[in-house]
Amino acid sequence: MSSKEKSCCGHGQGDHQHHPEHNHNHSHSHGCGHQHAVPVGAKLGWSVGITLLVFGAELVGGYMTHSLALLSDAWHVLADALALIISWWAIKQAQKSSTLANTFGFHRSQVVAGFINGLSLLVISGWILIEAVQRLFNPVPVLGKEMFIIATVGLVANLLIALLLNGHAHDDMNVKSAFLHVLGDALASVGVIVAGVLMMKYQWYLADPLISIAISLMIVRSAYRVTRQAFHILMEGSPVGVDLSQVLQRLSQVPSVSGVHDLHVWNITEAITCLAVHIEVAAEAEGDAILRSCNELLEREFHIGHSTIQLERQGYTGCSRRQPICTLVA
């Protein structure tokens, strides 16, 4: 019995004799090309330039107007710039081919970038919160008109960047985290504008720290989600949306399959899901047909495009891991 192996992008097939038999399906529904890499890289470059200009304007404006909200937004904007730079770097890394030292390529750098971006947001939001609470007890007069003008410019810039990145924020974690940085900063700019109006009209200077607190809490919420999701992937957690009990059940229902064990499913990135599993089959079973059925099932029902399946004839004693989900031992 032979197994069939598809190379990346499905070019060519070859037969390889194994006992037990293995199948490595590399259909890669995400494609071997990097269709978004060039446009995203260019857009990230423009976004970095715009963001750094906004940072300079808000930093100077924050000190001139004595506005904590504007200063907070300025440092948040700088974090946006760093996030965008990290995201650009991660996309460039993901374009690199796999090597003997990095057989999965460099796609995971996207997740690492998302994790770093999320952590940076948490740190910044903590600083904003501490400063804002201090100002609640010691309000500082703020130049509301100037603050309003600068925040409006920042809002327009952030909305422009958000439009540039929006189309790529759904299937790339590091772009998503950068997009959340920018979107959060746009919301922060709205808050600063509102605070500026309140201080211009009513000289209510408590609006500045109150808006700052609201900004920090919004940042914490989005940053926590991104950081938790990235950490889950880095820890090789089961992909969100893939029910492993259903995977076990459906594989067990494939004709001629008598058992399924040692199942592992994990993400390289949000868009790339991998699976490895041992499948027990009858002695007279046709291996190629079983492998084909299993691979088609995994891709059709669970969107798993990179699967490694080890077929084991009944009576095979070379595998000591017989539990459906096995604990790895060092």
C-alpha positions in Angstrom: 0.0 0.0 0.0 1.4 3.4 -0.9 0.7 6.9 0.1 0.4 10.0 -2.1 2.2 13.2 -1.4 1.3 16.5 -2.8 3.9 19.2 -2.9 3.1 22.7 -1.8 0.6 24.3 -4.2 -0.3 20.8 -5.5 2.4 20.4 -8.1 3.0 16.7 -8.9 2.5 13.5 -6.9 4.8 10.7 -5.9 4.5 7.3 -4.3 6.5 6.5 -1.2 6.5 3.2 0.6 6.1 3.4 4.4 5.1 1.1 7.2 3.1 2.4 8.8 2.0 4.6 5.9 2.0 8.4 6.0 0.2 11.0 4.0 1.3 14.6 3.9 -1.4 16.8 2.4 -0.2 20.3 1.6 -3.2 21.7 -0.3 -2.6 25.0 1.6 -5.9 26.8 1.0 -4.1 30.0 1.7 -2.0 29.5 -1.4 1.7 29.4 -1.8 1.9 32.9 -3.2 1.6 35.9 -0.9 -1.2 37.8 -2.7 -1.5 40.5 0.0 2.2 40.9 0.8 3.1 43.6 -1.7 0.0 45.8 -1.3 0.0 45.4 2.4 3.7 46.3 2.6 3.2 49.4 0.6 0.2 50.5 2.6 2.0 49.8 5.9 4.8 52.0 4.7 2.5 54.9 4.0 0.7 54.3 7.3 4.0 54.5 9.2 4.9 57.9 7.6 1.5 59.4 8.4 1.5 58.0 11.9 4.9 59.5 12.7 3.7 62.9 11.5 0.6 62.7 13.7 2.8 61.6 16.7 5.0 64.7 16.3 2.0 67.0 16.0 0.2 65.5 19.0 3.3 65.3 21.2 4.1 69.0 20.7 0.5 70.0 20.9 0.0 68.0 24.1 2.8 69.9 25.9 1.6 73.2 24.5 -2.0 72.7 25.6 -1.2 70.8 28.8 -3.6 68.1 27.7 -3.0 64.6 29.1 -5.6 63.2 26.7 -3.6 64.6 23.8 -0.3 63.4 25.2 -1.8 60.0 25.8 -3.0 59.9 22.3 0.4 60.9 21.0 2.2 58.0 22.8 -0.6 55.7 21.6 0.1 57.0 18.1 3.8 56.2 18.5 2.8 52.7 19.6 0.8 52.5 16.4 3.9 53.4 14.4 5.9 50.7 16.1 3.1 48.2 15.5 3.0 49.1 11.9 6.7 48.7 11.5 6.6 45.3 13.3 3.7 44.3 11.0 5.6 45.3 7.9 8.7 43.3 9.1 6.5 40.3 9.9 5.0 40.3 6.3 8.5 40.4 4.9 9.5 37.5 7.1 6.5 35.5 6.0 7.6 35.9 2.3 10.7 33.9 3.0 10.8 30.3 1.8 11.0 27.3 4.2 14.4 26.1 5.1 15.9 23.0 6.8 16.2 25.1 10.0 12.7 26.6 9.7 10.5 24.0 7.9 7.3 25.9 8.5 8.8 29.0 7.0 8.5 32.3 8.8 4.7 32.7 8.9 4.6 32.5 12.7 6.4 35.9 12.9 3.0 37.4 12.1 1.7 36.0 15.4 4.7 37.0 17.3 4.3 40.6 16.0 0.6 40.5 17.0 1.6 39.4 20.5 4.2 42.1 20.9 1.7 44.7 19.6 -0.9 43.6 22.1 1.5 43.7 25.0 2.6 47.2 24.1 -1.0 48.4 24.1 -1.5 47.0 27.5 1.5 48.8 28.9 0.5 52.1 27.3 -3.0 51.9 28.6 -1.8 51.3 32.1 0.4 54.4 31.9 -2.6 56.5 30.6 -4.8 55.2 33.4 -2.3 56.1 36.2 -1.7 59.6 34.9 -5.5 60.2 34.4 -6.4 59.2 37.9 -3.7 61.6 39.3 -5.2 64.4 37.3 -8.7 63.7 38.6 -7.4 65.0 42.0 -5.3 67.7 40.5 -7.0 69.1 37.4 -4.8 71.1 35.0 -6.1 74.0 32.8 -6.0 72.9 29.2 -6.1 75.0 25.9 -9.3 73.4 24.5 -9.3 75.1 21.1 -5.8 74.1 20.1 -6.4 70.6 21.5 -9.6 70.3 19.4 -7.8 71.3 16.2 -4.8 68.9 16.7 -7.1 66.0 17.7 -9.2 66.5 14.6 -6.1 66.3 12.4 -5.2 63.1 14.2 -8.6 61.6 13.7 -8.6 62.2 10.0 -5.1 60.7 9.7 -6.1 57.6 11.7 -9.3 57.1 9.6 -7.2 57.2 6.5 -4.8 54.6 7.8 -7.7 52.4 9.0 -9.2 52.5 5.4 -5.8 51.5 4.0 -5.5 48.5 6.3 -9.1 47.4 6.6 -9.2 45.0 3.7 -6.3 43.0 5.1 -7.2 42.9 8.8 -9.5 39.8 8.6 -7.0 37.0 7.7 -3.7 38.2 9.1 -3.2 38.5 12.9 -0.4 41.0 12.8 -2.3 43.3 10.4 -5.3 42.9 12.6 -3.4 44.0 15.7 -2.0 47.0 13.8 -5.5 47.8 12.5 -6.8 47.7 16.1 -4.0 50.0 17.2 -5.1 52.6 14.6 -8.8 52.1 15.2 -8.3 52.5 18.9 -6.4 55.7 18.3 -9.2 57.0 16.1 -11.6 56.4 18.9 -9.2 58.1 21.3 -9.1 61.1 18.9 -12.8 61.3 19.1 -12.6 61.4 22.9 -10.0 64.1 22.8 -12.2 66.2 20.4 -15.2 65.8 22.8 -13.0 66.8 25.7 -11.7 69.9 23.8 -15.3 71.0 23.1 -16.3 70.6 26.8 -13.3 72.6 27.9 -13.8 75.3 25.3 -17.4 75.8 26.2 -17.6 75.1 29.9 -14.0 75.2 31.2 -14.6 71.7 32.6 -11.0 70.5 32.8 -12.0 67.2 34.4 -13.0 66.1 30.9 -9.4 65.7 30.0 -8.5 62.9 32.6 -12.0 61.4 32.3 -11.6 61.0 28.5 -8.1 59.6 29.1 -9.5 56.9 31.4 -12.1 56.0 28.8 -9.4 55.7 26.2 -7.3 53.5 28.3 -10.1 51.1 29.1 -11.0 50.8 25.4 -7.4 50.1 24.6 -7.2 47.4 27.3 -10.2 45.6 25.9 -8.9 45.3 22.3 -5.3 44.6 23.4 -6.4 41.8 25.7 -8.2 40.0 22.8 -5.3 40.2 20.4 -2.7 39.2 23.1 -4.8 36.2 24.2 -5.4 35.0 20.7 -1.7 35.3 19.7 -0.7 33.6 23.0 -3.1 30.7 22.2 -1.5 30.2 18.8 2.0 30.4 20.1 1.1 27.8 22.7 -0.1 25.5 19.9 -3.6 25.6 21.2 -6.4 24.0 19.2 -7.7 26.4 16.6 -10.8 28.4 17.6 -13.7 27.0 15.6 -12.3 23.5 15.1 -14.1 21.0 17.4 -11.6 18.2 17.9 -14.3 15.8 19.1 -16.0 16.3 15.7 -12.7 15.7 13.9 -12.3 12.4 15.7 -15.9 11.4 15.1 -15.8 12.2 11.4 -12.5 10.5 10.7 -13.8 7.4 12.5 -16.7 7.3 10.1 -14.5 7.1 7.0 -15.0 3.6 5.5 -12.4 1.0 6.5 -11.2 3.2 9.5 -11.3 1.2 12.7 -9.6 3.7 15.1 -8.3 7.2 15.4 -5.7 8.4 17.9 -2.8 10.7 18.7 -4.6 13.7 17.1 -3.0 17.1 17.1 -4.4 20.2 15.4 -2.8 23.6 15.6 -2.4 27.0 13.8 0.8 28.3 12.3 -1.2 31.6 11.7 -4.9 32.2 11.8 -5.0 31.3 8.1 -2.8 28.2 8.2 -4.1 25.2 10.1 -2.1 21.9 10.5 -3.2 18.4 11.6 -1.3 15.2 12.5 -3.1 12.0 13.4 -2.7 8.2 13.5 -5.5 6.2 11.8 -6.0 2.4 12.2 -7.3 0.5 9.2 -8.1 -3.1 8.3 -5.3 -5.3 7.0 -6.9 -5.5 3.5 -7.9 -1.8 3.3 -6.9 0.3 0.3 -4.6 3.0 1.8 -4.7 5.5 -1.0 -8.5 5.7 -1.0 -8.6 6.1 2.8 -6.0 8.9 2.7 -7.8 10.6 -0.1 -11.2 10.4 1.8 -9.6 11.7 5.0 -7.9 14.6 3.4 -10.9 15.7 1.4 -13.1 15.5 4.6 -10.6 17.5 6.6 -10.4 20.3 4.0 -14.1 20.3 3.2 -15.5 20.2 6.7 -12.8 21.7 8.9 -10.8 23.9 6.4 -7.6 22.0 7.4 -5.3 22.2 4.3 -2.0 20.8 5.8 -2.5 17.3 7.2 -0.1 14.5 8.0 -1.9 11.2 8.4 -0.2 7.9 9.6 -2.1 4.8 8.6 -1.6 1.8 10.9 -2.7 -1.7 9.9 -4.6 -3.6 12.5 -2.1 -5.5 14.6 0.6 -2.9 14.2 2.5 -2.5 17.5 5.0 0.3 16.7 2.8 3.0 18.2 2.5 3.3 22.0 0.2 6.3 22.0 -3.3 5.0 21.7 -5.3 7.8 23.3 -7.4 10.1 21.0 -5.5 13.1 22.5 -2.0 12.2 23.7 0.2 14.1 26.1 3.7 14.7 24.8 6.5 13.5 27.0 10.0 15.0 26.7 
